[in-house]
Amino acid sequence: MRVRLMGCMVAVLAVAMMSQTALACHRCKQNPCVLVAQPAYQCVTEMVPYTVMKTHWRTEYETVEQTVMVRQPVTNYVERQRVVCKPVYDTIEVPCQRVVCKPIHETDYVTQTYTVCKPVQTTQQVTSYCMQPTTQLVTVPTGHKCGLCHKDPCGCKTVAQTTYTPVPVVRDVVTTTMVPETQTRQVPIHRTRYVQEVVNDVQKITNCRMVQEVVTDKVPCVTWTCVPKTITKQIPHRVCEQVAVTCYKPVTRMVPCAAVAPVGYASAPAVAPSIQATPAPSSQGAPSIQAAPSKQL
């Protein structure tokens, strides 16, 4: 039993070692496995800021008060008299007479005779004949003979006979006749005659006469005087000043990199804490970095 247990443990250890070797070989693709050591530093490019003084021009305005002479008009009004002719209209009423023709309308009535046809209805009796049917029984011999002996048997036959007899009929016929009749009427006749008439009228006559009148006008007289006036001006002038400008320059430096343990090895050495804790030197403190841009400028 002990021999079998030892054999199993040896087999397990051999399989574990083979799996670690195979894993390492998959990383470096070599057999036996060769691990390449990584570099301790790497090259890093950084943009380092630096300050440059540049000349900047700006415009400033200066307020200046100045006294100048300005022309100012002075208006004076002078009275002047002049004579003008003004028209004056006078209206006079003059009585006058005039003859007018006045129309007079007259109406006379004249008797006029005219004929009117009036309808007159006359009733007359007219006799006319109508055929009136009359039925009576008549005995008539038959007139038939025997077929054997060709003799007339005794035979008479009563037959109904209708005859038409004219019967006089009297009826009233109304006849309308137009009878002329003479009538009279009053016809108005209008006449117009003109009569002269004298009318008293008033006629207005307008007379124009010129009257002299004195008019006073105010004539403006303009004179110019010089008056001092204070004006304010904004005079621009340029001012030079130094302005700090921040620029960036690429700087290359070496930075320590962290070691990476290979996969599969549990006993990989850890990164030294002294390398990780060491801060990178500041490029702003180096005199060569700040001196370089000043030479370029």
C-alpha positions, 0 to 999 in steps of 0.5 A: 500500500505504501509503495502504491501511494508513493507512486501516485504522488510522484505521478502528480508532481510530474504532471504539475511540472509538465503543465508549468513548462507547457504554459511557459513554452506557450508564452515564449514559443521556445523549448526549453522555455526562455523568459526575456527580461523586461527593461527597467526604464522606458522613454516617455515624451511629455509636453512641458509648459514654459512662460514667455513674455510677449509684447502686446499693444493696446489702445487707450483714450485720453480725455482732452478738453479744448476751448474753441470759438464757435460762430453763433447767429444773433437775430434783431428785428427792425420795424419798418413802415410802408404804405399799401393800397387796400381795396374796399368794396361797397355794395349799393342797392338800386331799385329798378323795374322790369316787365315780366310775362306771366302765364295765365291758364284757362280751362273751358268745357265744350259739349261733344257728341259721340256715338255708342253701339249698345247691344240689344237682345231680342227673343224670337219664337222659331218653329222647327220640325222634329221626327217623332217615332210612332210604333203600331201593330199591323196585320200583314200577310205572310206570303209563304206557300207550301212546298208541296202544293205551292198554295198559300196557306191561310196566314196573316201575321201581326207585326210592330211597325215604326213610323216617323211623323214630323212634329212642330216644335216652338223654341225661343231664340235670343238674338243680340243686335248692336244698336247705335246711340248718340251721347254727349260729354263735356270735354275740357279745353286748356288755353294759356295766355301771357300777360305782361306785368311790371315787377319792382326789383332791387339790384345790387351794385358793387363798387371797388375803391382803393384806400391807402394804409400804413403797415408796419413790418418787422425785418430780421437782421442777422449778425454773427458773433464768435462765442467760446465753447468747451469741447471734449475729445477722446484722443487715442494712443497706443500703449506697449505692455509685456504679457506672460504667455504659456507655451508647451514644448515636448520633452523626452525623459526616461521613466522607470517601468514596473516589472511584470511577473511571468504567468504560471510562476507563483514565485515571481519576484515583486517589484522593488518598492524603492523604484515605485516610490521614487518620484520622477524628476520635474522637468521645470526644475531643470535649468536646461529645459528653461534655457532652451526656449529662451535661446530659440526666442 
